[in-house]
Amino acid sequence: MPFNIALSGIRAASADLDVTGNNIANASTTGFKSSRAEFGDIYGGSILGTTATTPGSGVNLQKIRQQFNQGNRNITDNSLDLAINGTGFFVTSNAGERQYTRAGAFGINDDGFIVSNTGALLQGFSADANGNINGTLGDLQVDVSVQAPRQTTLSLARFNLDANQAVLESRGTSFGTDGAAVGLAQTGLKEATSTRMDLGAIATPIDFSANPTTFDIELVGSSPASGNGTVSVTLDSSTANSMQDIANLINSEIFGAPSPINVQAVVNGGQLVFQDLTEGVSSNINLSNINAPSGANALSNALNAAPPSVAGIPEVTNGYLAQTLEFETPDGGSVTFTSEENASAAQTASELNALTGITASAQTNARILSGTFNNGNNNFTLNGVTLSSTTLDALANEINGLSTSQLPGIRAEVTATGDLQITSRVGTDLRFGFGGSLAPGSMDVVGRTGTGIQSVNNNTDDVIIGGSVTVQMEEGYALNSTSPTVGNIFAPLTDDSFTEVAINAFDPDNQGSFNHSTSSSIYDSMGNPHTLEQYFVRQPYDPADPSTSPNHWVMYVQVDGQNVGDPDPTLPPPQNTEATMASFNVHFNSDGTLNETLSDEMLISNWTPLNDDGSSTGALGPLNVLQGGQLPVTEPPSSSNFEISLDGTTQFGERFGVEQQDQNGYSTGRLSGLDIGEDGTIFARFTNGEAEVLGQVALANFNNIEGLKPVGDTSWVQTADSGEPIIGAPGTAQLGDVIAGALEESNVDLSAQLVNLIIAQRNFQASSKTIETANQITQTIINLR
């Protein structure tokens, strides 16, 4: 019957409309795959088969086939939006059911799992702590907690050292002041006294024209010698109305003489005094040929009764006598230097530094002994500066507070024995005493070890300690002689007096002492950043000296400006426990490549991490070589030790360059973003600049993807027709790549679907017309009579 045929056509057209409408409805659905309706005709038949005259029986819907061709990519810039370029499906777990989808709009839930819009968990391969990805499929999770810090155990660096760099260091010789007087504690008067003769008070006025007075005054033993001698004084023509008039008349005679002497008449404390103008000399003043009868006038009485003079006493000095040094220059010439008597070590060093090829430094050391210091009246003086501290601890703080002002270059420190060690780093004399009119305190002062103790317990005496001078002569200079040979500054110089030294030796604070330098960051076990400083110094090469080699450098290392080399047990305490400058030999081959055989292994094994204020950070401390520290550094680390690698470093004729610099430590970090590579690898980026591999997105494919069963939400599940899933990493086998920051759009061709809609509508209308026509025919038959 045509009715059944027409009805099958209507059903087919309706199904076509449903499929087309569904495609149009999902034209904007991410990852949607369009479908098409596929139809087949129906034929009626018999046991003997069909005949050429058998009409068809209509149409039926054979299959709705999905089209898995790839849709366009829409760039979103959201790192968790994923698209597949090629074949494959994302694998998700929805309430334990494994599903497959091309919709890659993912996010992170409150537990850190990567989920789809419907809450399905994205499946992939997880990674261990070292970033190694395993092959077990599971839920992908992002750890959103704080990333724990990692201590630096390896610093990797690759440099080019300039082969054209000159050797900055040269060799010279050094000697020092080691005479018997150097560093001795000298005691004596605070101020020098003068030789003087007190005549007492003299009544005035005196008319010398009526009472002439003459006498001779003699000075012996004064300095300079030209001031010694005898002068005749004649007073016979003037009137003196005061003692000062008397002094003026006498001085006019003394200084007006053809050969004046070094004596002056002064009025002091109401007395007339004859005084040697040079202080601190043991001179004598004598009066003779006095021609003034007793009782003639008050001056004549004083002259006739004049007491003997008292010789002056010099003030205390460092006791250094003048000494002459004769230096030989590289060109065979000579330079002569003479130190000044009583000159400080600072002055002597300064004058020596003015000589070409000569460098000198000075230092003065003194100790105030524990238990002897008493400054009850706060009048202790150091180099003329009054200090009020009453204990050695407080005195050390007071001195150090003035080291950049009133006491330049002077530092103090209380020793382990309780003594106060005072050092002038520039070599000025150290002068101790008590000043003012108050009662003095007391103290015992020592200079050079084993040279005796000097006590101070009055306001007139001082103790002075002079410093030592170290002299360096550049290469080619020599000391020929000293005069006198045995002096109190320089002892008799022998071969043992001279030491070979490095001139312009490495000093991290002197940029002229190293060829190259660089710095980088490292981290302690608590994640605190520190600065690793590396300095490169080219070494000299002498073909005639087998102890040297070509292309040899030394790398010096500091951390935060502190030494990190192992202690030197050969030094005396406490230096034998202190850190030394870490240094390593670096050798290159003739082609500029690193000579790994001759170059040192580089282990930093004496680094104590410190804060900016010098206090400990509380992080792991060192394990030096003497305690068992060695390479390789253990993981996880148990000390602050770390290795430095210069693999790939070169010495070419190019400027110094940092080719690579890296290390394996980092500070505490918080998650700042995610990156997903084309192979599906998930990288977590942290605020500390580190990236960590968290896992890898998995893709699946099937031998018959058309056999998959759609379950809604743009997902499919496996069926018997699809076969088993082939799961692997993106970009492997027949699986496509993952594109992060993009979504795959629906593959619906909207224009084609609109045309299909018109065709389905026409088919529906035509089938309906068939029913209408069949109805008319049937009605005609019924109406036959």
Secondary structure as UniProt FT lines:
FT   HELIX           2..25
FT   TURN            26..28
FT   TURN            30..31
FT   STRAND          35..43
FT   TURN            47..48
FT   TURN            52..53
FT   STRAND          56..66
FT   STRAND          73..75
FT   TURN            79..80
FT   STRAND          81..85
FT   STRAND          89..94
FT   TURN            95..96
FT   STRAND          97..101
FT   STRAND          105..108
FT   TURN            110..111
FT   STRAND          113..116
FT   TURN            117..118
FT   STRAND          121..127
FT   TURN            129..130
FT   STRAND          133..139
FT   STRAND          154..162
FT   TURN            163..164
FT   STRAND          170..176
FT   TURN            180..183
FT   STRAND          185..189
FT   STRAND          196..200
FT   STRAND          206..207
FT   TURN            208..210
FT   STRAND          213..220
FT   HELIX           225..227
FT   STRAND          229..235
FT   STRAND          239..240
FT   HELIX           243..255
FT   STRAND          263..268
FT   TURN            269..270
FT   STRAND          271..276
FT   TURN            279..280
FT   STRAND          284..291
FT   TURN            294..295
FT   HELIX           298..304
FT   STRAND          324..328
FT   TURN            330..331
FT   STRAND          334..338
FT   TURN            341..342
FT   HELIX           345..353
FT   TURN            356..357
FT   STRAND          358..368
FT   TURN            370..371
FT   TURN            376..377
FT   STRAND          380..382
FT   TURN            383..384
FT   STRAND          385..387
FT   HELIX           392..401
FT   TURN            402..406
FT   TURN            408..409
FT   STRAND          410..414
FT   TURN            416..417
FT   STRAND          420..424
FT   TURN            425..426
FT   STRAND          430..434
FT   STRAND          442..446
FT   TURN            449..450
FT   STRAND          453..456
FT   STRAND          461..465
FT   STRAND          468..473
FT   TURN            475..476
FT   STRAND          478..483
FT   HELIX           495..497
FT   STRAND          499..503
FT   TURN            508..509
FT   HELIX           511..513
FT   STRAND          516..523
FT   TURN            525..526
FT   STRAND          529..538
FT   TURN            543..544
FT   TURN            546..547
FT   STRAND          552..559
FT   TURN            560..561
FT   STRAND          562..563
FT   TURN            569..570
FT   TURN            573..574
FT   HELIX           575..577
FT   STRAND          582..588
FT   TURN            590..591
FT   STRAND          593..594
FT   TURN            596..598
FT   STRAND          603..604
FT   TURN            612..613
FT   HELIX           625..627
FT   STRAND          642..645
FT   TURN            647..648
FT   STRAND          650..652
FT   STRAND          657..663
FT   STRAND          671..676
FT   TURN            678..679
FT   STRAND          681..686
FT   TURN            687..688
FT   STRAND          691..697
FT   STRAND          699..701
FT   HELIX           705..707
FT   STRAND          709..712
FT   TURN            713..714
FT   STRAND          715..717
FT   TURN            720..722
FT   STRAND          726..728
FT   TURN            730..731
FT   TURN            733..734
FT   STRAND          737..740
FT   STRAND          742..744
FT   HELIX           750..782
//
